[in-house]
Amino acid sequence: MDRTGIFAGEDPFHIARDWLAEAEPLEPNDPNAIALATVDSDGLPNVRMVLLKEIEADAFVFYTNYGSQKGQEIAASGKAAFVLHWKSLRRQIRVRGLTEREEGPQADAYFASRSLKSRLGAWASQQSQPLSSREALMAEVARVAVSKGPNPPRPPFWGGIRIRPVEIEFWADGAFRLHDRVRWSRKTLTEPWLTLRIHP
């Protein structure tokens, strides 16, 4: 398939990194924000915004509390999907794939790079669980600050989720809604990518 211009390249992860780099100086807030989709045990979809932190050689990584609703749903299904959308570029990237946890040195390093208040918040928050009041949360943050000190380690219940895609779609806005869409797909993670231009 002929791919030229912004769709050119033999590596979809390289294309994704290029598009994100183009968006970074143009998007006013969080150019790496993704709408992450999971499904619950009844198959009912859930979607929320999270921050994509890395585009690796063959995967996309974000971080979360594993006990959160998204963390539990990902653990149960082993699958997730997301979309990156940039109004400034009039482009989006859609990804669907299989998941695995990142709980090693890479997760430790990212956690250590966060602000102290964010690290304390990760310890204090029982993400997605009922909360009696904002004051109760802030009191827990203060308690954690005393118990964990100025350099808290990464909590064992908090870390990365790596999405290894079986499908990546690049979308660019076209005049009269005749958009450009190029889909990279494979049935398994070990198969080569197939590319296909699809109707808008």
KEPA-885134 format. One record per residue (C-alpha): x, y, z. Coordinates in pm, whole numbers, padded with zeros to 5 digits, m for minus. Layout:
N
[vexgu [X Y Z]]
...
This chain:
200
[vexgu [00000 00000 00000]]
[vexgu [00127 00345 m00089]]
[vexgu [00188 00555 00224]]
[vexgu [00323 00905 00183]]
[vexgu [00344 01229 00379]]
[vexgu [00242 01201 00744]]
[vexgu [00156 00832 00697]]
[vexgu [00498 00737 00555]]
[vexgu [00715 00485 00735]]
[vexgu [00762 00117 00806]]
[vexgu [00716 00138 01184]]
[vexgu [00382 00250 01333]]
[vexgu [00544 00334 01669]]
[vexgu [00784 00572 01496]]
[vexgu [00491 00738 01319]]
[vexgu [00307 00769 01652]]
[vexgu [00611 00931 01815]]
[vexgu [00643 01175 01524]]
[vexgu [00276 01275 01548]]
[vexgu [00301 01323 01925]]
[vexgu [00615 01536 01881]]
[vexgu [00428 01754 01631]]
[vexgu [00139 01798 01874]]
[vexgu [00349 01885 02180]]
[vexgu [00419 02253 02094]]
[vexgu [00064 02307 01963]]
[vexgu [m00169 02149 02218]]
[vexgu [m00236 02383 02513]]
[vexgu [m00269 02102 02770]]
[vexgu [m00158 01739 02791]]
[vexgu [m00084 01645 02428]]
[vexgu [m00022 01292 02562]]
[vexgu [m00375 01256 02706]]
[vexgu [m00548 00938 02593]]
[vexgu [m00907 00825 02628]]
[vexgu [m00853 00476 02770]]
[vexgu [m01126 00214 02721]]
[vexgu [m01178 m00106 02921]]
[vexgu [m01475 m00335 02984]]
[vexgu [m01617 m00461 03312]]
[vexgu [m01717 m00819 03395]]
[vexgu [m02055 m00766 03225]]
[vexgu [m01890 m00638 02907]]
[vexgu [m02002 m00280 02974]]
[vexgu [m01741 m00034 02842]]
[vexgu [m01563 00223 03058]]
[vexgu [m01359 00514 02926]]
[vexgu [m01152 00781 03102]]
[vexgu [m00864 01017 03031]]
[vexgu [m00514 00917 03142]]
[vexgu [m00167 01031 03040]]
[vexgu [00041 00824 02801]]
[vexgu [00394 00829 02940]]
[vexgu [00598 00629 02688]]
[vexgu [00586 00508 02332]]
[vexgu [00829 00218 02335]]
[vexgu [00968 00021 02042]]
[vexgu [00661 m00202 02040]]
[vexgu [00419 m00077 02307]]
[vexgu [00246 00216 02476]]
[vexgu [00276 00270 02854]]
[vexgu [00071 00457 03113]]
[vexgu [00068 00435 03493]]
[vexgu [m00210 00376 03742]]
[vexgu [m00325 00228 04070]]
[vexgu [m00378 m00142 04002]]
[vexgu [m00669 m00146 04245]]
[vexgu [m00857 00120 04048]]
[vexgu [m01153 00023 03834]]
[vexgu [m00945 00043 03517]]
[vexgu [m00666 m00155 03681]]
[vexgu [m00904 m00431 03785]]
[vexgu [m01078 m00441 03448]]
[vexgu [m00748 m00462 03263]]
[vexgu [m00627 m00738 03497]]
[vexgu [m00946 m00937 03428]]
[vexgu [m00953 m00900 03049]]
[vexgu [m00587 m00851 02958]]
[vexgu [m00700 m00603 02693]]
[vexgu [m00745 m00229 02647]]
[vexgu [m00795 00035 02381]]
[vexgu [m00731 00407 02359]]
[vexgu [m00746 00707 02133]]
[vexgu [m00507 01003 02113]]
[vexgu [m00680 01305 01961]]
[vexgu [m00526 01640 01871]]
[vexgu [m00758 01921 01766]]
[vexgu [m00456 02133 01673]]
[vexgu [m00339 01879 01413]]
[vexgu [m00684 01743 01326]]
[vexgu [m00547 01394 01377]]
[vexgu [m00601 01094 01598]]
[vexgu [m00445 00756 01668]]
[vexgu [m00658 00461 01777]]
[vexgu [m00496 00160 01946]]
[vexgu [m00629 m00180 02055]]
[vexgu [m00417 m00445 02217]]
[vexgu [m00309 m00681 02491]]
[vexgu [m00182 m00562 02827]]
[vexgu [00088 m00644 03077]]
[vexgu [00213 m00480 03394]]
[vexgu [00535 m00281 03424]]
[vexgu [00642 m00326 03786]]
[vexgu [01021 m00316 03763]]
[vexgu [01294 m00051 03756]]
[vexgu [01118 00138 03477]]
[vexgu [00812 00191 03697]]
[vexgu [01032 00281 03995]]
[vexgu [01215 00543 03789]]
[vexgu [00897 00701 03661]]
[vexgu [00745 00711 04010]]
[vexgu [01060 00876 04146]]
[vexgu [01036 01144 03873]]
[vexgu [00691 01258 03992]]
[vexgu [00645 01545 04235]]
[vexgu [00648 01457 04604]]
[vexgu [00281 01552 04640]]
[vexgu [00187 01321 04352]]
[vexgu [00385 01035 04508]]
[vexgu [00217 01089 04844]]
[vexgu [m00120 01106 04671]]
[vexgu [m00056 00770 04507]]
[vexgu [m00002 00616 04850]]
[vexgu [m00301 00791 05007]]
[vexgu [m00565 00734 04741]]
[vexgu [m00768 00415 04732]]
[vexgu [m00851 00496 04373]]
[vexgu [m01212 00434 04262]]
[vexgu [m01323 00341 04618]]
[vexgu [m01586 00542 04811]]
[vexgu [m01450 00849 04993]]
[vexgu [m01625 01007 05290]]
[vexgu [m01491 01358 05227]]
[vexgu [m01214 01562 05070]]
[vexgu [m01091 01635 05422]]
[vexgu [m01048 01264 05490]]
[vexgu [m00832 01230 05181]]
[vexgu [m00612 01525 05275]]
[vexgu [m00575 01388 05627]]
[vexgu [m00455 01059 05479]]
[vexgu [m00206 01243 05259]]
[vexgu [m00070 01417 05570]]
[vexgu [m00045 01085 05755]]
[vexgu [00138 00925 05461]]
[vexgu [00378 01221 05444]]
[vexgu [00483 01152 05802]]
[vexgu [00507 00775 05766]]
[vexgu [00678 00761 05423]]
[vexgu [00906 01063 05453]]
[vexgu [01039 01291 05179]]
[vexgu [01127 01013 04933]]
[vexgu [00845 00757 04932]]
[vexgu [00905 00442 04727]]
[vexgu [00664 00325 04460]]
[vexgu [00361 00157 04618]]
[vexgu [00328 m00214 04536]]
[vexgu [m00025 m00148 04412]]
[vexgu [00083 00123 04166]]
[vexgu [00274 00086 03840]]
[vexgu [00269 00076 03465]]
[vexgu [00034 m00083 03216]]
[vexgu [00191 m00167 02883]]
[vexgu [m00039 m00201 02583]]
[vexgu [00104 m00417 02305]]
[vexgu [m00115 m00340 02005]]
[vexgu [m00270 m00572 01754]]
[vexgu [m00425 m00273 01579]]
[vexgu [m00317 00089 01530]]
[vexgu [m00515 00330 01317]]
[vexgu [m00387 00669 01204]]
[vexgu [m00658 00920 01114]]
[vexgu [m00619 01266 00959]]
[vexgu [m00895 01514 00888]]
[vexgu [m00988 01561 00523]]
[vexgu [m01193 01821 00338]]
[vexgu [m01568 01748 00312]]
[vexgu [m01523 01473 00573]]
[vexgu [m01321 01264 00327]]
[vexgu [m01071 01176 00599]]
[vexgu [m00752 00976 00556]]
[vexgu [m00740 00652 00756]]
[vexgu [m00458 00398 00755]]
[vexgu [m00486 00086 00969]]
[vexgu [m00197 m00134 01082]]
[vexgu [m00315 m00473 01208]]
[vexgu [m00192 m00819 01304]]
[vexgu [m00369 m01118 01455]]
[vexgu [m00095 m01192 01707]]
[vexgu [00196 m00995 01852]]
[vexgu [00450 m01208 01665]]
[vexgu [00301 m01161 01318]]
[vexgu [00413 m00889 01077]]
[vexgu [00197 m00582 01039]]
[vexgu [m00052 m00555 00755]]
[vexgu [m00147 m00206 00641]]
[vexgu [m00471 m00101 00479]]
[vexgu [m00617 00230 00374]]
[vexgu [m00983 00236 00477]]
[vexgu [m01284 00448 00389]]
[vexgu [m01347 00758 00602]]
